[in-house]
Amino acid sequence: MIVTLTVNPSLDRTITLERALQPGEVQSALSSREDAAGKGINVARSIAAAGAATRAVLPLAIDDPYRAILRASALPVCEVPIVGHSRANITIADPAGITTKLNLPGPALSPSDARAIIAAVVEASAGASWLVLAGSLPPGVGDDFYVVVINAVRAAHGESSPLIAVDTSGVALRTVVEHGTPDLIKPNDEELAELVGIELADDGPIDAVIAVARQLVPARAASALVTLGSRGAVLVTGESALVGEAPRIRVASTVGAGDSSLAGYVLAHAQGLAPDDCVRSAIRYGAAAASLPGTQAPTPADLPAGDVFVTTHS
């Protein structure tokens, strides 16, 4: 069982244009779609599409329009009742795969909402192999919310606690690595650079990414999966650094690609695969998601064919 927490879910609306976005102009759209999303939901949908056991914990009001779209996905969920509707995120995609995102804030959570969510995560995590804490934090909870969740799960389950992966950014991620000691973090290269307070060139050497990650691993996080878009991904652990190259694909939308990469990684790890195969799985799932429109969860049939080259760096 792989459990996910999405404390700030979103209804993703994706609009595909017939040509590049022209700010200030009226343009025609080729298509649009809506997906029940939020990072943890995206991860859980990819895991479920692979036929693996998962459960997604999220706050959700009874009258939230998000509910109908979520139920259509047939995803096993644990809903924590709240007041207020999930946010809507708008993505504008052009034929070249360039995306523009507008992310809205979510509903404010009360202290009792936060306590109920934490209790639901603790209960759902019993016997799980992984717990994935993913996405931004909504108004009403502190920057240390994920740390509070981690401590509650580990206090409740002790040595049988699941491995914990965190995929967030900014102050929330900084607080996790300072106080939470997660088993895995999944930043992209920009989020990693922000986390340690330096700049990384977009096309800079991979060794620079590895060096930055090693400032955190293993002292503050047991491992880091750093996604690099079209350049692939890097897995840094206390023992090694593995670099995987991304396959060539036709990009439709990059929204949710990093979430699918994380899903691919934890799926492979939960199956007991070797670290290099976990990296291959992460890259295949991320590439598959980027080749699909909207915020779709890739299935095993969507994964790109061919090998993913993984090398060990010192």
C-alpha positions in Angstrom: 0.0 0.0 0.0 1.2 3.5 -0.9 -0.6 6.3 0.9 -0.6 9.9 -0.3 -1.7 13.1 1.4 -2.9 16.0 -0.7 -3.7 18.8 1.8 -4.4 21.4 -1.0 -6.1 19.5 -3.9 -6.9 21.3 -7.1 -9.3 21.1 -10.0 -6.9 21.4 -12.9 -8.4 23.0 -16.0 -6.1 22.7 -19.1 -6.7 24.8 -22.2 -4.8 23.8 -25.3 -4.1 26.6 -27.8 -3.7 26.3 -31.5 -0.7 28.6 -31.4 1.7 30.2 -28.9 0.1 32.3 -26.1 -0.2 35.9 -27.0 -0.8 38.0 -23.8 -3.4 40.6 -24.2 -4.9 39.0 -27.3 -8.1 37.0 -28.0 -7.2 33.5 -29.0 -9.0 30.3 -30.0 -8.5 27.1 -28.1 -8.3 23.7 -29.6 -9.6 21.8 -26.5 -10.0 21.9 -22.8 -10.2 19.3 -20.0 -10.6 19.0 -16.3 -8.8 16.7 -14.0 -9.0 16.0 -10.2 -5.4 16.9 -9.2 -3.0 18.1 -6.6 0.4 16.5 -6.3 -0.6 13.7 -4.0 -3.7 12.9 -6.1 -1.6 12.8 -9.2 0.8 10.4 -7.6 -2.0 8.1 -6.4 -3.7 8.1 -9.8 -0.5 6.9 -11.4 0.0 4.2 -8.8 -3.6 3.1 -9.2 -3.3 3.0 -13.0 -0.4 0.6 -12.5 -2.6 -1.8 -10.6 -0.9 -1.2 -7.3 -2.6 -0.6 -3.9 -3.0 3.0 -2.9 -5.1 5.3 -0.9 -5.3 9.1 -1.2 -6.1 11.2 1.9 -7.5 14.7 1.2 -9.7 17.4 2.7 -13.0 17.7 0.8 -16.3 19.4 1.3 -19.5 17.4 0.7 -20.7 19.9 -1.9 -17.4 20.4 -3.6 -17.6 20.1 -7.5 -14.2 18.4 -7.3 -15.9 15.4 -5.8 -17.7 14.3 -9.0 -14.5 14.4 -11.1 -12.5 12.6 -8.4 -15.1 9.8 -8.2 -15.0 9.4 -12.0 -11.3 8.4 -11.6 -12.3 5.5 -9.3 -9.3 6.3 -7.0 -9.5 4.9 -3.5 -9.7 7.9 -1.2 -10.1 8.9 2.4 -12.0 12.2 2.6 -11.7 14.5 5.6 -14.8 16.8 5.6 -14.1 20.5 5.6 -15.9 23.7 4.7 -14.8 25.4 1.5 -14.2 24.2 -2.1 -10.9 23.0 -3.6 -9.0 25.6 -5.6 -8.9 25.6 -9.4 -5.6 25.7 -11.2 -5.6 26.9 -14.9 -3.0 25.6 -17.3 -2.6 27.1 -20.8 -0.6 24.8 -23.2 0.6 25.6 -26.7 1.5 23.2 -29.5 5.1 23.3 -28.6 4.4 22.0 -25.1 5.1 25.3 -23.4 2.7 25.7 -20.4 1.6 28.7 -18.4 0.0 28.0 -15.0 -2.2 30.1 -12.8 -2.5 28.5 -9.3 -5.1 29.7 -6.9 -5.0 29.4 -3.1 -7.0 26.7 -1.5 -9.6 27.0 1.3 -8.4 27.9 4.7 -8.2 25.0 7.1 -9.1 25.3 10.8 -7.1 23.8 13.6 -9.7 21.0 13.9 -9.5 20.4 10.2 -5.7 20.0 10.5 -6.0 17.6 13.4 -8.6 15.5 11.5 -6.3 15.3 8.5 -3.4 14.2 10.6 -5.5 11.5 12.3 -6.7 10.2 8.9 -3.1 10.0 7.6 -1.9 8.1 10.7 -4.8 5.6 10.4 -4.3 5.1 6.6 -0.5 4.7 7.0 -0.8 1.5 9.2 1.0 -1.2 7.2 1.9 1.0 4.3 5.2 0.8 2.5 5.3 4.5 1.5 3.6 7.7 2.6 3.8 10.5 0.1 3.3 14.1 1.4 2.9 16.2 -1.7 1.9 19.7 -2.8 1.6 23.2 -1.4 0.1 24.0 2.0 -3.2 25.8 2.2 -4.0 28.8 4.3 -4.6 28.0 8.0 -1.8 25.5 8.5 1.8 26.3 9.5 4.9 25.9 7.4 5.7 22.9 9.7 2.5 21.0 8.8 4.4 18.2 7.0 6.8 17.9 9.9 3.9 17.5 12.3 2.4 14.8 10.1 5.8 13.0 9.9 6.2 13.0 13.7 2.6 11.8 14.2 3.0 8.9 11.8 6.4 7.8 13.3 5.2 8.2 16.9 2.1 6.0 16.1 3.8 3.3 14.1 7.3 3.2 15.4 9.6 0.8 13.5 6.7 -0.3 11.2 6.3 3.3 9.9 6.2 3.7 6.2 9.0 5.3 4.3 8.1 9.0 3.9 8.6 11.0 0.7 8.0 14.7 0.5 7.3 16.7 -2.7 6.8 20.4 -2.0 8.8 23.6 -2.3 9.8 26.9 -0.7 9.5 27.3 3.0 7.5 24.1 3.5 10.3 22.0 1.9 13.0 23.9 3.9 11.1 23.2 7.1 10.9 19.5 6.3 14.6 19.1 5.6 15.4 21.1 8.8 13.1 19.2 11.1 11.5 16.2 9.5 14.3 14.0 8.2 12.2 12.4 5.4 13.3 9.3 3.6 13.1 11.0 0.2 12.6 14.5 -1.1 11.7 15.1 -4.8 12.6 18.7 -5.8 13.3 19.8 -9.4 16.6 21.5 -9.9 15.1 25.0 -9.3 13.5 23.9 -6.1 16.8 22.3 -5.0 18.8 25.4 -5.7 16.3 27.6 -3.8 16.4 25.2 -0.9 20.1 25.6 -0.3 20.2 29.3 -1.4 22.3 29.1 -4.6 21.8 29.3 -8.3 22.0 26.4 -10.7 22.3 27.0 -14.5 19.5 25.4 -16.5 22.1 23.5 -18.6 24.8 23.3 -16.0 26.8 20.2 -15.3 25.0 17.3 -13.6 27.8 17.1 -11.1 26.7 20.5 -9.8 23.3 19.2 -9.1 24.7 16.2 -7.3 27.0 18.4 -5.2 24.1 20.6 -4.1 22.0 17.5 -3.2 24.8 16.1 -1.1 24.6 19.2 1.1 21.3 17.7 2.3 21.8 13.9 1.8 22.0 12.0 4.1 22.1 14.4 7.0 18.8 16.1 6.4 17.1 13.6 4.1 18.0 10.0 3.4 17.8 10.5 -0.3 16.8 13.0 -3.0 15.3 12.4 -6.4 15.9 15.5 -8.4 13.9 15.8 -11.6 15.6 17.7 -14.5 12.8 17.8 -17.1 14.2 16.8 -20.6 17.6 16.1 -19.0 16.3 13.2 -16.9 16.7 12.8 -13.2 19.3 12.3 -10.5 19.0 10.0 -7.4 21.4 10.9 -4.6 21.6 8.6 -1.5 24.2 8.3 1.2 25.9 5.6 -0.9 25.8 6.8 -4.5 24.6 9.2 -7.1 22.7 7.8 -10.1 22.0 9.8 -13.2 19.3 8.8 -15.7 18.8 10.2 -19.2 15.3 11.1 -20.4 14.0 9.5 -23.6 13.0 11.7 -26.5 9.2 12.4 -26.5 6.7 14.8 -28.0 5.7 17.0 -25.1 2.0 17.8 -24.7 2.0 19.1 -21.1 4.6 19.1 -18.4 2.0 19.6 -15.7 2.1 16.6 -13.3 5.2 15.1 -14.9 7.2 15.4 -11.7 4.4 13.8 -9.7 4.3 10.9 -12.1 8.1 10.6 -11.7 7.7 10.3 -8.0 5.0 7.7 -8.5 7.3 5.7 -10.8 10.0 5.8 -8.2 8.0 4.6 -5.2 6.2 2.0 -7.3 9.6 0.5 -8.3 11.0 0.8 -4.7 7.9 -0.9 -3.2 8.5 -3.8 -5.6 12.0 -4.2 -4.2 13.8 -3.1 -7.4 17.4 -1.9 -7.4 18.1 1.9 -7.2 19.0 2.1 -10.9 15.7 0.5 -11.9 13.9 2.9 -9.6 15.5 5.8 -11.5 14.5 4.2 -14.8 10.9 3.8 -13.6 10.8 7.5 -12.4 12.0 8.8 -15.7 9.7 6.6 -17.8 6.6 7.7 -15.8 7.6 11.4 -15.9 8.2 11.2 -19.7 4.8 9.4 -20.2 3.0 12.1 -18.2 4.6 14.9 -20.2 3.5 13.2 -23.5 -0.2 13.3 -22.4 -2.5 16.4 -22.5 -3.8 17.9 -19.2 -3.0 16.4 -15.9 -3.5 12.8 -16.9 -2.1 9.8 -15.0 0.0 7.6 -17.3 -0.7 3.9 -17.4 2.0 1.2 -18.0 0.9 1.2 -21.7 1.9 4.9 -22.0 5.5 4.4 -20.8 8.1 5.1 -23.6 9.7 2.0 -25.1 13.5 1.5 -25.1 16.1 1.6 -22.4 16.8 4.5 -20.0 20.5 4.9 -19.5 21.5 5.2 -15.9 25.1 5.9 -14.8 26.9 6.1 -11.5 28.6 9.4 -10.7 31.2 9.9 -8.0 
